[in-house]
Amino acid sequence: MGRSQETFNKKENVKKKLQKQKEKEQRREERRQAASSNKGKSLDDMMAYVDENGNITTTPPDPKKLKPISPDEIIISTPKLEDSEEDNGVRTGRVAYFNDSKGYGFISDAQSGERIFVHINDLAGPIAEEDRVEFTLSKGPKGLQATSVKKLS
């Protein structure tokens, strides 16, 4: 009797390959069944509603509880700091980044949390990263800019 030309590793690799093919076919069949089960649903079955408390439900809202809302009352996003009214009061913040060689940096405003640009010409004294500073806001060429920046002790 002659020996088989296939080694043990070859047989194992063939078994693994066949097993992967079977698993792939099973997953494909499961996806087909899941897709076909959703085809029979009507539009009403797929609708979701939001109740007066903000919870998602499957029942439509009661028309008696509806409140008229003016489109002017709807706020789609939070206005940025530059869109809001500019108050030229003194603000405080923390230096998030500053590069002496380039001459600019950014301050994280304590009030709004927004990062504000600062140029080396607007500094009252030397500052470094993580320093607490006070500053005033002004409109720069590309947005808000910190001026009169002073390091807090």
DAPE-V835547 format. One record per helix or strand of 2 or more residues. SS is the DSSP state (H for helix, E for strand). FROM is the first residue (numbers start at 0). LEN is the number of residues. If there is no record, write none. Layout:
ss = [SS | SS]
from = [FROM | FROM]
len = [LEN | LEN]
This chain:
ss = [H | H | E | E | H | H | E | E | E | H | E | E]
from = [7 | 42 | 48 | 55 | 62 | 70 | 89 | 103 | 114 | 119 | 131 | 142]
len = [31 | 4 | 2 | 2 | 3 | 3 | 10 | 6 | 5 | 3 | 9 | 9]
